[in-house]
Amino acid sequence: MVTMKDVAKLAGVSHGTVSNVLNGAKGVSVDKIKRVEAAIKKLGYNRNALAINLKTTKAQKSIYVVLPNISDFAYEDIFHGICKGADNAGYSVSIFTSGELPYREKEALNRALMFNVDGVLLITCQPDDAKFFEKMQRNNLNIVCMHREIAGGGFDFVGVDFRGRVVDSIKKQLELGFQKIAIITGPKKYSFDAACVDAYFNGMFNAGMEIRNQYITITDGDRESVMRAAIRLLNSNDRPEVIYVSGELLAEGLKKAIELTSMPGMKNPKLIVLNSRRWTRTRNENEDYIDLPYGEVGETAMQLLIDSIEKENALKKVKIMVDSQKSAAMPMTISNIAGKDSKRLRVLLHNDHAGRAVEALSNDFKKRTGLDLQIDLVNYRDLIEEIKASRDTGKYDAFCIDVPWIKELVVEGCVQELDEYIKADWQLENKFQRDIFEEYSVYEGKIHVLPFSFTSQLLFYRKDLFENLKNKRLYYEWYKEELKVPSTWQEYNKVARFFTRQFNPDSDVLYGTALGGRIPTGATSEFLIRAWAFGGDIFNEDKIVIRSRECVDALKNYIECFSYAHPDSHDRWWDDEARDFYEGNSAMMVQYSDQVTILRDANKSTVVGKTGFDIVPGKISLFGGWSIGMNKNSKAKEEAFEFIKWTIADDMAMANAVLGRMVPYNSIRDSYELMALYPWHRDTFKSFASIKKRMIPQNKRGECLSERLFEKITGEAVHAAILKKCSAEEAIEKIYEDLSEVLK
């Protein structure tokens, strides 16, 4: 087996130097770091992690998670939430399963004591053994319980407040005409299952319904015991019409019992399952779900444990019940409205990830509505002109709209107001992140369009390169400062230069940054965020203020950046920029989030697991994204609105997100499945607070200046400066003169 001594001998350094390199100690020269790394690579040396831990008295920033099993979807979501919180706080996570056996749970907790871990997150199978947990606490083991509370309540606990959801659901079933309503849960010693029964009692009592003992079934909490009990219930003379069940795992046993007891022509009971949100469920009119925010339970519990560990707040016990009502808005129903008078729909979409996602899923729309549908995908440059032409021709019934175009298209009479089509019980303002809904949908107090595809700019960087000790040391030798993720555009260029092989032969990548400077949108977008960060602007109300030192300096910064990018970057688009990064050629890029889903595609991306992300340098990003609207002169408005509803349907949101189109629902923002798929996912929503819109004034005749004309004027001048056809000062002056002319 290769040892540290072997590495030291080959590298020609001391054993202590090898140890310093492995531990990231400062003060080691770049030359020695290179020699040690080369020796490690040649010898195939792997550090013994167990031996490292045994040399320390404490496993640093480590927690245990103890769950009954890992097959229950609720526990899976809880674990995702824990991992999200642990990653953010720098804790490692080890998972153990008890199999609902108390002795295995105790083994895991005793192991936590033996290895001196920081704390334990627990879903217990022995809530009645409070003395054991008190003993653990006396031995200074931090414990936060989840989902199932320990008897007596003397321990930190995080659960879900769902009783109101069950009561409301029972009321709805009774209104639908169902009378025979039953419930199946796990053991009543578990606080969650006991709360399910309690909510059932409240719902039936509030409605004045008789509570029948044979309709309340308590099981051992596994598939087998549920199947046995459900067969007895289903074979009784009073077969229930609706059965509530306290979890997906239990529902599997119930479904098997229904299959085994059903006869042809027999009406099966409706199932209502309390569980985590699952986008992969197959639609079934005989099943319904009360989706609970289990991921938030895990993340909240992790934060509570961190507070207990780091703030040493062990004496004050906390109980937190996560609210489940906030995600309970009425879903929009997609109806079959086809008839002899229904018209063929023509829809215009941008040929990007979002448009292609809708096209790929369009058979679902046809199947659910019975309507004929034609989708045309066009390039960005042609889209707005096609929309304007359709105002007069009626060629397209619905179209997607780049959000900066909303004002222009509404003022010019291209877009139908949607307020009269939207039902109050959809609670759209509650489904969407409110600030996003306002910007993506509302103009002058009226809803004209609906959010179609959310995106925001983030800084993406090669985390492995920034954490590499050789790079850290060499960067310090270059600039006499620490290598860090850049927070200003001046810092961005310094880091980009460092990682560009033309200037640093030791760089692991060819270029410091990927850029997309194509005329007009790419060049305009990259320039604007720098101009704002430098303190400049294009307009101040109705005045043109671009003629400033700040804007000149911002453009010079942008021009310099091309020295650290692919030589063809001046004519590259955003997908080219993303490809440059995921193929491993560049250390950084600033990109819209809808362009980077491919970073997680292991079949194409070389940077899976190596990518970090942060807010853009300068802390100001450019407003972007897509809405969807209806042609004001469409002859098929009912059908067009059905299509718009379908594009933002609750049950389609996750499928679209996986394909790259993010409908900005709160449920999508908070999805732990998406956070596992796209680690930067939640940060895209947080970064919306730092966006800035390009506020273009009207001309002296009260007409809107076209967004496309603004981009053409700005982008062409910026592009000329990039190609050295003019100076930065001349480009800024050119923009000022051309904007002044069109705003007369």
Buried (B, 14 or more C-beta within 10 A) or exposed (E): EBEBEBBBBBBEBEEEBBBBBBEEEEEBEBEBBBBBBEBBEEBEBEEEEEEEEEEEEEBEBBBBBBBBBEEBBBBBBBBBBBBBBBBEBEBEBBBBBBEBEBEBBBBBBEBBBEEBBBBBBBBBBBBEBBEBBBEBBEEEBBBBBBBBBBBEEEBBBBBBBBBBBBBBBBBEBBEEEBEBBBBBBBBEBBBBBBBBBBBBBBBBEEBEBEEEEEBBBBBBBBBEBBBBBBBEBBEEEEBBBBBBBBBBBBBBBBBBBBEEBEEEEEEBBBBBBBBBBBBEBEEEEEBBBBBBBBBBBBBBBBBBBBBBBEEEBBEEEEEBBBEBEBBBBEEBEBEEBBEEEBBEBBBBBBBBBBBBBBBBBBEBBBEBBEBEBEBBBBEEEEBBEBBBEBBEEBBBBBBBBBBBBBBBBBBBEBBBBBEEBBEEEBEBBBBBBEEBBEBBBBBEEEBBBBBBBBBBBBBBBBBBBBEBBBBBBBBBEBBEEEBEBBBBBBBBBBBBBBBBBEBBEEBBBBBBBBBBBBBBBBBBBBBBBBBBBBEBBBBEEEEBBBBBEBBBBBBBBBBBBBBBBBEEBBBBBBBBBBBBBBBBBBBBBBBBBBBBBBBBEEEEBEBEEBBBBBBBBBBBBBBBBBBBBBBBBBEBBEBBBBBBBBBBBBBBBBBBBBBBBBBBBBBBBBBBBBBBEBBBBBBBBEBBEBBBEBEBBEEEEEEBBBBBBBBBBBBBBBBBBBEEEBBBBBBBBBBBEBBEEEBE
